[in-house]
Amino acid sequence: MRARDKAAISALRATLAALDNAEATPVDTQALQGVALDHAPVGVGSTEAARHELSEREVVDIVRAEAAERLEVAARLTAPAHTERATRLRTEAAVLHRYLDGSGGGQDIAPSADTTSARTER
């Protein structure tokens, strides 16, 4: 990251955002309908909800899905004009796979068969 590896930064930021989104508590829109403004919760923390705690398996699945999505899009970019973008997406997927393998940042996440098969597709 010190060398300003733009592909790694992009992949990790997007994956952190996906993990953050997965932790969000779903909003019950039915409960919100018909609530008068007078009855709306007020005050500091009154609308706070506990975030969903992701298990290690869920985190691995999300990281794996982010890598797979990049590889899928890169495979669809076949026009010569998109070569640079496809290469960048493959590089980002490789960064995520390093984290899944446990060599990306000291993580102890074991690789799975999905990770291995995705690597052989490149």
LUMSEZA-86801 format. One record per residue (C-alpha): x, y, z; residue in one letter. Coordinates in nm, 4 decimals. Last residue first. Layout:
[[X Y Z] "a"]
...
//
This chain:
[[-0.7282 -1.6502 -1.5212] "r"]
[[-0.9629 -1.9483 -1.4772] "e"]
[[-0.7137 -2.1315 -1.2530] "t"]
[[-0.7438 -1.8628 -0.9886] "r"]
[[-1.1237 -1.8882 -0.9817] "a"]
[[-1.0956 -2.2648 -0.9261] "s"]
[[-0.8674 -2.2167 -0.6263] "t"]
[[-1.0890 -1.9530 -0.4694] "t"]
[[-1.4000 -2.1648 -0.5120] "d"]
[[-1.2229 -2.4710 -0.3639] "a"]
[[-1.1595 -2.2732 -0.0479] "s"]
[[-0.8721 -2.0697 0.0817] "p"]
[[-0.8155 -2.0417 0.4578] "a"]
[[-0.8521 -1.7043 0.6258] "i"]
[[-0.5781 -1.6324 0.8774] "d"]
[[-0.5196 -1.2702 0.7782] "q"]
[[-0.1667 -1.1331 0.7987] "g"]
[[-0.2228 -0.8843 0.5241] "g"]
[[-0.2413 -1.0516 0.1904] "g"]
[[-0.0884 -1.3920 0.2546] "s"]
[[-0.3920 -1.5614 0.4105] "g"]
[[-0.5153 -1.7263 0.0939] "d"]
[[-0.8372 -1.5223 0.1096] "l"]
[[-0.6306 -1.2086 0.1437] "y"]
[[-0.4212 -1.3068 -0.1577] "r"]
[[-0.7455 -1.3768 -0.3447] "h"]
[[-0.8555 -1.0183 -0.2822] "l"]
[[-0.5360 -0.8852 -0.4375] "v"]
[[-0.5733 -1.1234 -0.7331] "a"]
[[-0.9275 -0.9945 -0.7903] "a"]
[[-0.7922 -0.6379 -0.8013] "e"]
[[-0.5306 -0.7435 -1.0567] "t"]
[[-0.7981 -0.9119 -1.2688] "r"]
[[-1.0050 -0.5911 -1.2533] "l"]
[[-0.7023 -0.3834 -1.3560] "r"]
[[-0.6324 -0.6120 -1.6507] "t"]
[[-0.9948 -0.5851 -1.7638] "a"]
[[-0.9790 -0.2048 -1.7408] "r"]
[[-0.6569 -0.1921 -1.9466] "e"]
[[-0.7951 -0.4272 -2.2123] "t"]
[[-1.1209 -0.2342 -2.2513] "h"]
[[-1.0438 -0.0646 -2.5845] "a"]
[[-0.9378 -0.4013 -2.7265] "p"]
[[-1.2929 -0.5296 -2.6795] "a"]
[[-1.3227 -0.8402 -2.4630] "t"]
[[-1.4549 -0.6931 -2.1406] "l"]
[[-1.6879 -0.9785 -2.0427] "r"]
[[-1.4070 -1.1783 -1.8775] "a"]
[[-1.3079 -0.8711 -1.6748] "a"]
[[-1.6675 -0.8409 -1.5490] "v"]
[[-1.6657 -1.2020 -1.4306] "e"]
[[-1.3204 -1.1712 -1.2720] "l"]
[[-1.4270 -0.8608 -1.0806] "r"]
[[-1.7486 -1.0260 -0.9630] "e"]
[[-1.5550 -1.3334 -0.8497] "a"]
[[-1.3231 -1.1193 -0.6375] "a"]
[[-1.6154 -0.9379 -0.4712] "e"]
[[-1.7974 -1.2694 -0.4180] "a"]
[[-1.4885 -1.4213 -0.2508] "r"]
[[-1.4602 -1.1200 -0.0198] "v"]
[[-1.8292 -1.1544 0.0675] "i"]
[[-1.8040 -1.5300 0.1251] "d"]
[[-1.4939 -1.4891 0.3418] "v"]
[[-1.6712 -1.2282 0.5552] "v"]
[[-1.9771 -1.4518 0.5889] "e"]
[[-1.7580 -1.7475 0.6945] "r"]
[[-1.5797 -1.5330 0.9549] "e"]
[[-1.9180 -1.4423 1.1000] "s"]
[[-2.0612 -1.0992 1.0416] "l"]
[[-2.2025 -0.9050 1.3360] "e"]
[[-2.5223 -0.7320 1.2233] "h"]
[[-2.5257 -0.3707 1.3332] "r"]
[[-2.7192 -0.2610 1.6387] "a"]
[[-2.9697 0.0085 1.5603] "a"]
[[-2.9453 0.3792 1.6287] "e"]
[[-3.2633 0.5824 1.5861] "t"]
[[-3.2793 0.7138 1.9397] "s"]
[[-2.9027 0.7637 1.9533] "g"]
[[-2.9203 1.1340 2.0372] "v"]
[[-3.2761 1.2508 2.0644] "g"]
[[-3.5966 1.2023 1.8766] "v"]
[[-3.8056 0.9024 1.7726] "p"]
[[-4.0962 0.9866 1.5435] "a"]
[[-4.4365 1.0029 1.7120] "h"]
[[-4.5051 1.3681 1.6267] "d"]
[[-4.3895 1.3024 1.2704] "l"]
[[-4.6751 1.0581 1.2348] "a"]
[[-4.5953 0.6987 1.1557] "v"]
[[-4.8162 0.5707 0.8740] "g"]
[[-4.5504 0.3660 0.7065] "q"]
[[-4.2293 0.3199 0.9053] "l"]
[[-4.3181 -0.0226 1.0441] "a"]
[[-4.3883 -0.1527 0.6946] "q"]
[[-4.0511 -0.0198 0.5747] "t"]
[[-3.8607 -0.2422 0.8166] "d"]
[[-3.5055 -0.1251 0.7526] "v"]
[[-3.2428 -0.3988 0.7299] "p"]
[[-2.9549 -0.3653 0.9781] "t"]
[[-2.6274 -0.2895 0.8075] "a"]
[[-2.3451 -0.5407 0.8492] "e"]
[[-2.3617 -0.6471 0.4844] "a"]
[[-2.3242 -0.2838 0.3768] "n"]
[[-2.0047 -0.2501 0.5816] "d"]
[[-1.8679 -0.5685 0.4269] "l"]
[[-1.9452 -0.4371 0.0772] "a"]
[[-1.7809 -0.1037 0.1665] "a"]
[[-1.4721 -0.2887 0.2944] "l"]
[[-1.4649 -0.4799 -0.0336] "t"]
[[-1.4820 -0.1611 -0.2380] "a"]
[[-1.2023 -0.0034 -0.0356] "r"]
[[-0.9885 -0.3175 -0.0573] "l"]
[[-1.0246 -0.3524 -0.4337] "a"]
[[-0.9551 0.0149 -0.5021] "s"]
[[-0.6538 0.0273 -0.2712] "i"]
[[-0.5120 -0.2917 -0.4186] "a"]
[[-0.5565 -0.1656 -0.7759] "a"]
[[-0.4071 0.1732 -0.6884] "k"]
[[-0.0901 0.0276 -0.5412] "d"]
[[0.0327 0.3447 -0.3805] "r"]
[[0.3813 0.2110 -0.3071] "a"]
[[0.2938 0.2362 0.0603] "r"]
[[0.0000 0.0000 0.0000] "m"]
//
